[in-house]
C-alpha cells in the first residue's frame, strides 16, 4: 500500500553523517527527485543506459586493479570482467527495463566501448596511486564531512572520473557541468594527503557506432572555485536538513523516473512497508 504525506509538515531532520558530491549535485538539480530517490528510497526499474554504464565501470575497475596489482590485464580478461558484471548487476540491482532486442545490443556496445578504452592512448599505462579510492574528510566551510569514491588516481596524482555517454560531449560544458564533483575530489585528496593534484580529469566513453574515448582535463581549482563548490554543497546540506523538497522543472525532467509522483506533489508517496 502507498500512503500519502505532506512534506511541508515533515519536521526538520538532524544533520546527515556526511554528504557526497553526487548527493549534493542530485539535490541541487531537483530537490524533489532527490527526496523520492534518496529519502523515500522509491525504487524504479534500472534504465538500460544506467545498467550499461555500471557494467562498463566495473570492467574499467577490473583493468585498473589489474594494473595496480600487476596481474593479467589483457583485453580477453577485461572483456570477461565486463560480461560477468553485465549479468551480475542485473541480478543484484535489476530488473532492467529492456525493450525487445535491446539487451544484446547493449551488451555488444559495452564490449566495444571497453575495448576502445583499452586500445586508446588514454588507457592507464602505469601503476596507479589508487583505484576506487574511498575518502571521507572534514572540509572547512561544510557542516558535515565530505565523502566520495574516486574511480582512479593516476601515478601523477590526478583524479579521473569515467563517464558513459551516448553522444560526444562538448568539452567546455562537460568541465563546467562536472565542476562540483571534480573539485570535491580535489578537496578530498588534498585533505587526505596534503598533496595537490596536477589536473582534474574526466574520461568519456562514448557509445557511438564507432566508440570514442575523450579525455577532458581541467586545471586544479583555485581558492575561488573551491569556495564556490563548498558553498554549493553546503546549500544542499542545509536544504536537506530543513526539509526543502520541491519540484524544479527543467532539463532534469527529461530523464526523471518520478514524474507521476511529482505530479501528485505536495502529496507524496510514503516509503513502502517492508
Ligand atoms: S519530474 Fe522534474 S520537477 Fe518533478 S521530480 Fe522529476 S526532475 Fe523534479
Boltz pocket constraint, residues with backbone or C-beta under 6 A from the ligand:
constraints:
  - pocket:
      binder: B
      contacts: [[A, 30], [A, 31], [A, 32], [A, 33], [A, 246], [A, 247], [A, 248], [A, 249], [A, 250], [A, 252], [A, 253], [A, 256], [A, 257], [A, 258], [A, 259], [A, 262]]
      max_distance: 6.0
